[in-house]
Amino acid sequence: MLMLDRPRRLGELAAEASAGLKTGLAALGVVAEDLETASEVVVRGEPGVVINSLAAVDEVTGAGPGALTFAVAPSYLAKAIQAGASAVIVPPSLADESTRPALLAAEPRLIFAVLLGRLGRQPIPVEGEPLWADRATVSLGRGVVIGPGAFIGRGVKIGDRTVIGPQAFLGDGVEVGPDCLIHPRAVLRWGVRVGQRCQIHSGAVIGEDGFGYTQLPQPAAGRLIHYKNEHSGGVVLEDDVEVGANSAIDRGLVSDTVIGRGTKIDNLVQIGHNCRIGRDCLLVSQVGVAGHSAIGDRVFLLGQAGLGPGVTIGQDAIICAQAGVTGRIPPGRRLWHGEPARPERESLQTRALSASQLPKVRHFFQLLKKCASFEELKAAFLSDEGKESSTP
């Protein structure tokens, strides 16, 4: 639940949400002719109802009168009304079911998120004394805030209004575009380039060496020497990329590792050297992407999915949780399951057959050892099958 700094009327919040969404979508590259439709928020009912808090459905009761929540299904709307919400954000399909004043929007959850972002109590950045490797070589844009104890290397460039959190590390030659937020203790190694409106969360490490070695066998000594391949490439984060806490993106061997515009990376994700991640992808917690993999636009990699080295994934594919990919996934909006990853229907059928048929195969071979003829084997196996089918 978020208590507002001052009460606001529902009509005022509608205008606030519409303006904020329009600005945000324009920054993300939504074309002008689509902005009005996408950001439209219509007041249904009394626009003067007073709102003093934003709350999820489960929090409305605690918020009391004056709470604004959102509902995307009839069951959630009924729960919000029963809990006493003063107003509800709903899609047009639920407009006639609401007995409360409402904001009508195509994506209620998005409108709620916009209001949280614009009205939430964001901490005021605090400037401090950074550690400069060579202040004279650093270029700072207008309105840059650098927190106490942050290390700024030689030749660093930081764009307008970017915030560098306390104890963050920016190595030599790092470039960070405007309107970025580098959270405390994030690490950007030398040569990393970050576009505009990016967020890098605490503990993330961008631009560390790739995990690459050349093996040199020494049989006489019983050794296998792993000789380190020095990585001299960089990492490029295009505009609107977000990297979660404690994630790691390795630099390329010679060319860059590239994360495409609008891609969002969750916590605890590993991306290997020389990977190329497309635009608007989602990589969920504990995903691992081995080096030299190529991922198309709008791909979803769900929790703990693993990609082997040199994997190619076509645009729009969805790799399900804990799936393993070792080859090529064609483009297309379809689900891929299992190890090795296969189309959803095929994978589920294989699992079902394995669960039901493998015990029978095992029993067949056990009988094979005991029976003296094929006829005896057939009779024993069919007899046992009949007993199983008749068991309640």
C-alpha positions in Angstrom: 0.0 0.0 0.0 1.2 3.5 -0.9 -0.1 6.5 1.0 -0.1 9.6 -1.2 1.7 12.7 -0.1 -1.7 14.5 -0.5 -5.2 13.4 -1.4 -6.0 13.6 -5.1 -9.3 13.4 -7.0 -9.9 10.5 -9.3 -10.1 12.8 -12.4 -6.7 14.2 -11.4 -5.2 10.7 -11.2 -6.6 9.8 -14.6 -4.8 12.8 -16.2 -1.6 12.0 -14.3 -1.6 8.4 -15.4 -2.4 9.3 -19.0 0.3 11.9 -19.3 2.9 9.7 -17.5 2.1 6.7 -19.7 2.3 8.8 -22.9 5.7 10.2 -21.9 7.0 6.7 -21.0 5.7 5.1 -24.2 7.2 7.8 -26.3 10.6 7.3 -24.7 10.3 3.6 -25.5 9.7 4.3 -29.2 6.0 3.8 -29.5 4.9 5.6 -32.7 2.9 8.8 -32.3 -0.3 7.5 -33.9 -0.5 4.8 -31.3 0.2 6.9 -28.2 -3.3 8.4 -27.8 -5.0 5.0 -27.9 -2.4 3.2 -25.7 -2.4 6.0 -23.0 -6.2 6.7 -23.0 -7.7 6.7 -19.4 -11.4 7.3 -19.1 -13.2 8.2 -15.9 -16.4 6.2 -15.3 -18.6 7.6 -12.4 -17.8 10.4 -10.0 -14.4 12.1 -11.0 -14.3 14.0 -7.7 -14.0 11.0 -5.4 -11.0 11.5 -3.2 -8.1 9.0 -3.3 -5.4 9.0 -0.6 -3.8 5.6 -1.2 -2.8 3.1 -4.0 -3.3 -0.5 -2.9 -3.3 -4.0 -4.4 -6.6 -5.9 -4.0 -5.3 -7.8 -1.0 -4.3 -4.5 0.7 -7.4 -2.5 0.2 -9.0 -3.5 3.5 -6.0 -2.2 5.4 -6.0 1.0 3.3 -9.5 1.9 4.3 -11.7 4.5 2.5 -9.9 6.4 -0.3 -8.0 3.5 -1.7 -7.6 3.0 -5.5 -6.8 -0.5 -6.8 -7.0 -2.3 -10.1 -8.8 -5.5 -11.3 -8.3 -7.4 -14.5 -10.9 -10.1 -14.0 -14.4 -10.3 -12.5 -13.2 -12.2 -9.4 -10.7 -9.5 -8.6 -13.2 -6.7 -9.1 -15.7 -8.4 -6.8 -12.9 -8.7 -4.2 -12.0 -5.0 -4.5 -15.6 -3.9 -4.1 -16.1 -6.2 -1.1 -12.9 -4.9 0.5 -14.2 -1.3 0.3 -12.0 0.3 -2.5 -13.2 3.8 -3.3 -12.3 3.4 -7.0 -11.0 0.7 -9.3 -8.9 0.7 -12.5 -10.6 -1.8 -14.9 -10.6 -2.8 -18.6 -13.6 -1.6 -20.6 -15.0 -5.1 -20.5 -15.6 -4.8 -16.8 -17.0 -1.3 -16.8 -20.6 -2.3 -16.4 -19.8 -4.7 -13.5 -18.2 -2.0 -11.3 -20.4 -0.4 -8.7 -17.5 1.9 -7.8 -16.1 4.9 -9.7 -13.6 3.6 -12.1 -10.8 4.4 -14.5 -11.2 2.5 -17.8 -8.0 1.5 -19.5 -6.8 -1.2 -21.8 -4.1 -2.3 -19.4 -5.2 -1.6 -15.8 -2.0 -3.0 -14.3 0.0 -0.7 -16.5 -1.9 2.4 -15.3 -1.5 1.3 -11.7 2.3 0.9 -12.3 2.5 4.4 -13.9 0.8 5.9 -10.8 3.1 4.1 -8.5 6.1 5.4 -10.4 4.9 9.0 -10.5 3.5 9.2 -7.0 5.7 6.8 -5.1 8.2 8.0 -2.5 11.4 7.7 -4.4 14.6 8.2 -2.3 16.2 11.6 -3.0 19.7 10.9 -4.5 22.4 12.0 -2.1 25.7 13.3 -3.6 28.9 12.4 -1.9 32.7 12.4 -2.6 33.6 10.0 -5.4 37.0 8.4 -5.8 38.4 9.9 -9.1 41.1 8.1 -11.0 41.6 11.3 -13.0 38.9 13.9 -12.6 40.2 16.0 -15.5 39.5 13.2 -18.0 35.9 12.6 -16.9 32.9 14.1 -18.7 29.8 14.7 -16.7 26.4 15.8 -18.1 23.9 18.1 -16.6 22.3 17.0 -13.3 24.5 14.0 -12.7 24.4 12.7 -9.2 27.3 10.5 -7.9 26.9 8.9 -4.5 29.6 8.7 -1.8 32.5 6.3 -2.4 31.7 5.6 -6.0 34.9 5.0 -8.1 35.1 6.8 -11.4 37.9 5.7 -13.8 39.8 7.6 -16.4 37.9 8.8 -19.5 34.5 8.0 -18.1 31.5 9.7 -19.8 28.2 10.1 -17.9 25.1 11.5 -19.5 22.6 14.0 -18.3 20.5 13.3 -15.1 22.2 9.9 -14.6 22.5 8.7 -11.0 25.5 6.7 -9.8 24.9 5.0 -6.5 27.2 4.9 -3.5 30.2 2.6 -4.0 29.4 1.8 -7.6 32.5 1.1 -9.8 32.9 2.6 -13.3 36.2 1.5 -14.9 38.3 3.3 -17.4 36.5 4.4 -20.6 33.0 3.5 -19.4 30.2 5.4 -21.1 26.8 5.7 -19.5 24.0 7.5 -21.3 21.4 10.0 -20.0 18.7 9.2 -17.4 20.3 6.0 -16.2 20.3 4.6 -12.7 23.4 2.7 -11.6 22.5 1.2 -8.1 24.9 1.0 -5.2 27.9 -1.4 -5.6 27.1 -2.2 -9.3 30.3 -2.8 -11.3 30.9 -1.6 -14.8 34.4 -2.8 -16.0 36.6 -0.9 -18.5 35.1 -0.2 -21.9 31.4 -0.9 -21.1 28.9 1.2 -22.9 25.4 1.8 -21.6 22.6 3.5 -23.5 20.0 5.8 -22.2 17.3 5.1 -19.5 19.1 1.9 -18.4 19.1 0.5 -14.8 21.8 -1.7 -13.4 21.0 -3.0 -9.9 23.2 -3.7 -7.0 25.8 -6.4 -7.3 25.6 -6.7 -11.0 28.9 -7.1 -12.8 29.0 -5.9 -16.4 32.2 -6.5 -18.5 34.1 -9.1 -16.5 36.3 -11.5 -18.4 34.6 -14.2 -20.4 35.0 -17.8 -19.3 37.3 -19.0 -22.0 40.4 -21.2 -21.9 42.5 -23.2 -24.3 43.3 -26.8 -23.1 46.9 -28.0 -23.3 47.2 -31.7 -22.4 50.3 -32.9 -20.5 49.8 -36.7 -20.3 53.2 -37.3 -18.8 52.5 -35.1 -15.9 48.9 -36.1 -15.6 47.8 -32.6 -16.2 45.3 -30.7 -18.4 46.4 -27.1 -18.5 43.7 -24.4 -19.0 45.5 -21.5 -20.6 43.4 -18.3 -20.2 42.1 -16.5 -23.3 42.4 -12.8 -22.6 39.2 -11.0 -23.5 39.6 -7.5 -25.0 36.1 -6.9 -26.3 33.4 -4.9 -24.5 29.8 -5.0 -23.4 27.1 -2.8 -25.0 23.8 -2.3 -23.3 21.4 -0.5 -25.7 18.7 1.9 -24.6 16.1 0.9 -21.9 17.9 -2.2 -20.7 17.6 -3.3 -17.1 20.0 -5.7 -15.4 19.0 -7.3 -12.1 20.9 -7.7 -8.9 23.9 -10.0 -8.9 23.7 -10.8 -12.6 26.8 -11.0 -14.7 27.4 -10.1 -18.4 30.9 -11.1 -19.7 32.9 -9.0 -22.2 33.6 -10.4 -25.6 36.8 -12.0 -26.7 37.5 -9.4 -29.4 34.1 -8.1 -30.5 31.4 -7.0 -28.0 28.7 -8.8 -26.1 25.5 -6.9 -27.0 22.2 -6.6 -25.1 19.4 -5.3 -27.3 17.2 -2.3 -26.6 14.4 -2.8 -24.1 15.6 -6.2 -22.9 15.0 -6.9 -19.2 17.3 -9.2 -17.2 16.3 -10.5 -13.8 18.5 -11.2 -10.8 21.1 -13.9 -10.8 21.4 -14.3 -14.6 24.7 -15.2 -16.4 25.4 -14.1 -19.9 28.6 -15.4 -21.5 31.1 -13.7 -23.8 30.2 -12.6 -27.3 26.5 -13.3 -26.8 24.0 -11.2 -28.8 20.7 -10.7 -27.1 17.9 -9.2 -29.2 15.5 -6.4 -28.4 12.7 -6.6 -25.9 13.7 -10.0 -24.5 13.0 -11.2 -20.9 15.5 -13.3 -19.1 14.1 -14.6 -15.8 16.1 -15.4 -12.6 18.9 -18.0 -12.8 19.0 -18.2 -16.6 22.4 -19.2 -17.9 23.5 -18.3 -21.5 26.8 -19.8 -22.6 29.2 -17.8 -24.9 28.6 -17.0 -28.5 24.9 -17.6 -28.3 22.5 -15.5 -30.5 19.0 -14.7 -29.2 16.4 -13.0 -31.4 14.0 -10.3 -30.6 11.2 -10.7 -28.1 12.5 -14.0 -26.8 11.5 -15.1 -23.2 13.9 -17.3 -21.3 12.1 -18.4 -18.1 13.6 -19.3 -14.8 16.7 -21.6 -14.8 16.6 -22.2 -18.5 20.1 -23.1 -19.8 21.6 -22.4 -23.2 24.8 -24.2 -24.3 27.6 -22.5 -26.3 26.8 -21.2 -29.7 23.0 -21.7 -29.4 20.7 -19.8 -31.7 17.1 -18.9 -30.7 14.8 -17.4 -33.2 12.7 -14.4 -32.5 9.5 -14.7 -30.3 10.4 -18.1 -28.9 9.5 -18.9 -25.3 12.0 -21.2 -23.5 10.2 -22.6 -20.5 11.6 -22.9 -16.9 14.5 -25.4 -16.6 14.6 -26.2 -20.3 18.0 -27.0 -21.8 18.9 -25.8 -25.3 21.9 -27.2 -27.2 21.0 -26.5 -30.8 18.8 -24.1 -32.8 15.3 -23.0 -31.9 13.4 -21.7 -34.9 11.5 -18.4 -34.7 7.8 -18.3 -33.8 5.7 -17.7 -30.7 5.6 -21.2 -29.2 6.7 -22.8 -26.0 9.7 -25.1 -25.7 10.0 -27.6 -22.8 12.5 -30.1 -21.5 16.0 -31.3 -22.0 16.7 -31.1 -24.9 14.1 -28.4 -25.4 11.3 -29.5 -27.7 7.9 -28.0 -28.7 5.5 -28.1 -25.8 3.1 -30.7 -27.1 5.9 -33.1 -28.1 7.7 -32.7 -24.8 4.5 -33.2 -22.7 3.6 -36.3 -24.8 7.1 -37.7 -24.3 6.9 -37.2 -20.5 3.4 -38.8 -20.4 4.6 -41.8 -22.4 7.7 -42.2 -20.3 5.7 -42.2 -17.0 3.1 -44.7 -18.3 5.2 -47.0 -20.6 8.7 -47.3 -19.2 7.5 -49.4 -16.2 5.9 -51.8 -18.7 9.0 -52.0 -20.7 11.0 -52.8 -17.6 8.6 -55.5 -16.6 8.7 -57.0 -20.1 12.5 -57.4 -19.9 12.2 -58.9 -16.5 9.8 -61.5 -17.8 12.0 -62.1 -20.8 14.7 -63.5 -18.5 12.3 -65.9 -17.0 10.3 -67.3 -19.9 11.6 -70.1 -22.1 9.6 -69.2 -25.2 7.9 -66.3 -26.9 4.5 -67.8 -26.3 5.2 -68.1 -22.6 6.5 -64.5 -22.5 3.4 -63.3 -24.4 1.0 -65.1 -22.1 2.8 -63.9 -18.9 3.0 -60.3 -20.1 -0.7 -60.1 -21.2 -1.8 -61.8 -18.0 0.0 -59.2 -15.9 -1.5 -56.4 -18.0 -4.9 -57.8 -17.5 -4.4 -57.8 -13.7 -3.3 -54.2 -13.8 -6.2 -53.0 -15.8 -8.7 -54.8 -13.5 -7.1 -53.3 -10.3 -9.4 -50.5 -8.9 
